[in-house]
Amino acid sequence: MDTSLLSSHCIELLRVHNRVSLGSMGSFVAEDTPATLTNNGHVLLPPGRRISFRESETWNDGLLEKAYASKEDLDGLLAEISKKLAREKSVTLDGFGKLRRTREGDVFFVMDKNVSVNPNGFGLVPLSLRPLLVPSKVRCELSATSGDPAKAVQAEENFPEKCTADTPESLSIPIEAAAKTDQIAQNESIRKPRRKISTGVLTLFLVILTLILCLIMIYVFRDSLKPVLEKILYSAEERQLLR
């Protein structure tokens, strides 16, 4: 049983149509799928078309009959496929995929990975979104030529074994970029010095704040505190004279 011609016709028709009927067996149904993320969000799959098989779709659209030269040949091939599927539970459509029947009697289709029925997907490939490794600083003994770029290049050519990187060659960063990074980090550390408040200064501040609060309270409640202040400041005789 040669199914290569049937497979090629189904592939071509599904690139244009959303449905291709296999007569009383059912129909192939094509559905557009958007771009999706897989592998924990590290791979972006391009838009495509998903092909499924539905036994309930039994009305004949006539697309395969128009593609085939002989309707009798098509009917005979579909009858053989149906019998083999019922007997062996699996039928391979060469170059397209496999029709399989489950124990419950349901039929499903598995398309080959190398088959594309998306006419707008030419050239689209999965895109890797894995984060790049953080490049490390380049260790290079060029201290004697740090002021002259030409001498630095010459020294690197003469002594390549002294210039190594912690990361792969494709991820190494230029020496000048590493030097600028170090300079920026030093400037940030200078701009933001660490300040420590001594315990003595903090204690003095609290004492002054307490005195100020006490004076404010005395001033606000001076009328209520007047008898108390007189007892503290004057003797009994002096208080008699004040009255």
C-alpha positions in Angstrom: 0.0 0.0 0.0 1.6 3.2 -1.3 0.5 6.3 0.7 3.1 8.8 -0.5 0.8 10.3 -3.2 -2.0 10.7 -0.6 0.4 12.3 1.8 1.8 14.8 -0.7 -1.8 15.8 -1.7 -2.8 16.2 2.0 0.2 18.4 2.7 -0.3 20.7 -0.2 -4.0 21.0 0.4 -3.6 21.7 4.1 -1.2 24.6 3.3 -4.1 26.3 1.6 -7.3 24.9 3.3 -8.2 24.4 6.9 -9.8 21.0 6.2 -9.2 18.0 4.0 -11.7 15.1 4.0 -10.9 11.4 3.9 -14.5 10.5 3.2 -16.3 8.4 5.8 -13.1 8.0 7.8 -13.1 11.6 9.0 -11.0 14.7 8.1 -7.7 16.4 8.7 -8.2 19.8 10.4 -5.5 22.5 10.4 -5.4 25.2 13.1 -3.0 28.2 13.2 -0.9 28.3 16.4 0.8 31.5 17.7 4.4 31.8 18.7 4.9 30.0 22.1 7.6 29.7 24.7 8.9 26.3 25.7 11.7 24.8 27.8 11.0 27.0 30.8 10.7 30.1 28.7 14.2 29.7 27.1 13.0 28.8 23.5 10.6 30.8 21.4 8.8 28.6 18.8 7.6 30.5 15.6 4.0 30.5 14.6 2.8 27.3 12.9 -0.2 25.1 12.0 -1.3 22.2 14.1 -2.9 19.2 12.2 -5.4 17.0 13.9 -7.8 14.2 12.8 -11.5 14.3 13.6 -13.7 11.2 12.9 -16.8 13.3 13.4 -16.0 15.5 10.3 -17.4 13.0 7.7 -18.8 15.4 5.1 -16.8 15.3 1.9 -15.3 18.5 0.7 -14.1 16.9 -2.6 -10.6 18.3 -2.4 -8.8 15.0 -2.7 -11.1 13.8 -5.5 -10.1 16.9 -7.5 -6.4 16.3 -6.8 -6.5 12.6 -7.7 -6.8 11.5 -11.3 -9.0 8.6 -10.4 -11.7 8.6 -7.8 -11.8 4.8 -7.8 -8.1 4.6 -6.8 -8.7 7.1 -4.0 -11.7 5.2 -2.6 -9.7 1.9 -2.8 -6.7 3.4 -0.9 -8.9 4.9 1.8 -10.7 1.6 2.3 -7.3 -0.2 2.7 -6.2 2.4 5.2 -9.4 2.0 7.2 -9.1 -1.8 7.3 -5.4 -1.6 8.3 -6.2 1.0 11.0 -8.9 -1.3 12.5 -6.6 -4.3 12.4 -3.2 -3.0 13.3 -4.2 0.2 15.2 -1.6 2.2 13.3 -1.1 3.4 9.7 1.9 5.3 8.4 1.2 8.0 5.8 4.7 8.2 4.1 6.2 11.6 4.5 3.3 13.0 6.4 2.7 11.2 9.7 0.8 8.4 11.4 -2.9 7.6 12.1 -3.4 5.7 15.3 -6.4 4.1 17.0 -6.6 3.9 20.8 -8.0 1.1 22.8 -11.2 3.1 23.2 -11.5 3.3 19.4 -10.6 7.0 19.0 -8.4 7.9 16.1 -5.7 10.6 16.3 -2.9 11.8 14.0 0.8 12.4 14.7 2.5 14.6 12.1 6.2 14.1 11.3 8.4 16.8 12.8 10.0 17.6 9.4 6.7 18.4 7.7 5.6 22.0 7.5 2.1 23.0 6.4 2.5 26.7 7.3 2.9 28.7 4.1 4.0 31.8 6.1 6.6 30.0 8.1 9.3 29.7 5.6 12.7 30.5 7.2 11.3 30.7 10.7 13.3 28.7 13.2 13.1 28.3 17.0 14.9 31.2 18.8 16.9 30.5 21.9 16.3 33.1 24.7 18.8 31.7 27.2 20.7 34.4 29.1 24.3 35.0 28.2 27.0 34.2 30.7 28.3 37.2 32.5 31.8 37.9 31.1 34.5 38.2 33.7 37.4 40.5 33.9 40.3 39.8 31.5 43.6 39.2 33.3 46.5 40.6 31.3 49.9 41.7 32.4 50.1 45.0 30.5 50.9 47.3 33.4 54.0 48.6 31.8 52.2 49.6 28.6 48.9 50.8 30.1 49.5 54.4 28.9 50.1 53.5 25.3 47.5 51.5 23.3 49.9 50.7 20.5 52.4 49.2 22.9 49.6 47.3 24.7 48.6 45.6 21.4 52.2 44.8 20.6 52.7 43.3 24.0 49.6 41.2 23.7 50.8 39.8 20.4 54.2 39.0 21.8 53.0 37.5 25.0 49.6 35.9 24.3 50.0 33.4 27.1 49.9 36.2 29.7 46.5 37.4 28.6 43.7 35.0 29.7 40.0 35.2 30.4 37.8 33.4 32.9 35.0 32.9 30.4 35.0 31.5 26.8 36.7 33.5 24.1 33.4 34.5 22.5 32.3 36.2 25.8 35.5 37.9 26.8 35.4 41.7 27.2 38.0 44.3 26.0 40.6 45.4 28.5 39.6 49.0 28.2 36.0 48.1 29.1 37.1 46.2 32.2 39.3 49.2 33.3 36.4 51.6 32.8 34.2 49.3 34.9 36.7 49.3 37.7 37.0 53.1 37.6 33.2 53.5 37.8 33.1 51.2 40.8 35.8 53.1 42.5 34.1 56.5 41.9 30.9 55.1 43.3 32.6 54.0 46.4 34.2 57.5 46.8 30.9 59.2 46.3 29.2 57.2 49.0 31.5 57.0 52.0 30.4 55.1 55.0 29.6 57.3 58.0 29.4 56.0 61.5 27.8 58.0 64.3 29.7 57.7 67.6 27.9 56.8 70.8 28.9 60.0 72.6 27.5 62.3 69.9 24.2 60.4 69.9 24.0 60.6 73.7 24.7 64.4 73.7 22.0 64.8 71.0 19.4 62.9 73.1 20.3 65.0 76.3 19.9 68.3 74.4 16.6 67.1 72.9 15.3 66.1 76.3 16.1 69.6 77.8 14.5 71.4 75.0 11.3 69.3 75.4 11.3 70.0 79.2 11.6 73.7 78.7 8.8 73.6 76.1 6.6 71.7 78.6 7.3 74.2 81.4 6.5 77.2 79.2 3.2 75.7 77.9 2.0 74.6 81.4 3.5 77.5 83.3 0.2 78.6 85.0 -0.5 75.1 86.2 3.1 74.6 87.4 3.4 78.0 89.2 2.6 76.7 92.8 5.1 73.9 92.3 7.8 76.3 91.0 7.2 78.6 94.0 7.7 75.8 96.5 10.9 74.8 94.7 12.3 78.3 94.3 11.1 80.1 97.5 10.9 79.4 101.2 7.6 79.6 103.3 8.4 83.2 104.5 9.2 84.4 101.0 6.0 82.9 99.7 4.0 84.8 102.4 5.7 88.0 101.3 4.8 87.3 97.6 1.2 86.8 98.4 
